[in-house]
Amino acid sequence: MRYRNDISILGYGCMRFTTRNNKIDIDKAEKEILKALELGVNYFDTAYIYPGSEEALGIIMERNNIRDKMILATKLPQYFVKNRSSLDRYLNEELKRLRTDHLDVYLLHHMTDYAQWRFLESVGIREWIEEKKKEGRIRNIGFSFHGNTEMFLKILNAYDWDTCLVQYNYMDETSQAGREGIKKAYEKGVKVFIMEPLRGGKLVDLLPSKAKEHIANDPHGWTPAEWAFRWLWDQKEITCVLSGMNSIEMIEENCKIASEAEIGSYGGSELKMISDIKEYINENTKVNCTGCRYCQPCPKGVDIPGIFAAYNHMFSEGKRQGRREYFQAVSLRLEPAEASLCIKCGKCELHCPQSIPIREKLVEADKALRPLHYKVASKLARHFMVEKKAKKKS
């Protein structure tokens, strides 16, 4: 196992423990956790809303006396926070579930908009963090993020963070926090942790047949997962990549890759392979948007790259995945960013290097991404997770 900042470059994502009869199979999870520790994994990530995960991890740590061997991370459900007392309530509950007296890393979960941070400030989170750090109950503070690059940078610059957790892989290089966000975090000394390195397995199971064949014929002999992991670990800005491992075989395979991967090992042939894979995937795309953001800012706030990325993913990964991405990166924003706001001024098209008929494609994307039931659901979610808190803060 290789390490960066004394953290294993492979982290254990505890969201996908095997379940039986709607309950986590603790005995199976225990064997997997112990195997990961044996092979050098020391970073374990869970969250308040992962059903049964914190409790299972707490039981496993306690009965094997392994808490001190682990860097333990969980997440504050900031979307449920109403006041200062909420902060203590959730932290205390999580510590009890995990059967520990401190967290090595505590992340504000699922941040999408700067307005969420402003609300947390209004209930005293700055002072609360410092208090909990002094008490030793929280060692490092960070945030997990599902928005666009602009919002990521605003939140990143709002506080002296220790860590951040972002969705990032070779298909998300210019979406979500993106490479730009990761580089900025690294420059500020913020440790960068990666989730969804395989886009929920889609960069393995749902690769086009052309991509699978190309990978199988390559002399490296790497699996699709290995190409994705090595692409991430090639970048010095990344501290740790999380994987939701739920079998001994998967753990052994990923740990083997993590014991060999090095920074700067990707040369011309490796980068060409990634480019080829992306090209095969993008054959199913609807809009030839590279995420360069030259079309931004839109005078009406339309998130053109975010909308097109989600629209393309509807056809490369399925409607549900595309709409889910749109929900996280576009809908859950304080300031509306939907395509319906477009006034067809055409300024975006003047700056687009790809000569995309943006106004036409926005109408097409909006129709596909926002059916009626989605509009209702996203409006309610946005109200409770972002707007309501912004109003309280003001």
Secondary structure, DSSP 4 states (H G I P E B T S, - for coil): --EETTEESEEEETT---EETTEE-HHHHHHHHHHHHHTT--EEE--TTSTTHHHHHHHHHHHHT-GGG-EEEEEE-GGG--SHHHHHHHHHHHHHHHT-S-BSEEEEEEE--HHHHHHHHHTTHHHHHHHHHHHTSBS-EEEEE-S-HHHHHHHHTTS--SEEEEE--TTSTTSTTHHHHHHHHHHTT-EEEEE-TTTTTTTTTT--HHHHHHHHTSTT---HHHHHHHHHHT-TTEEEEEE---SHHHHHHHHHHHHH--TT---HHHHHHHHHHHHHHHTT-SS------TTPSPTT---HHHHHHHHHHHHHT-HHHHHHHHIIIIIS-SS---GGG-----HHHHH-TT---HHHHHHHHHHHH--HHHHHHHHHHHIIIIIHHHHHH-
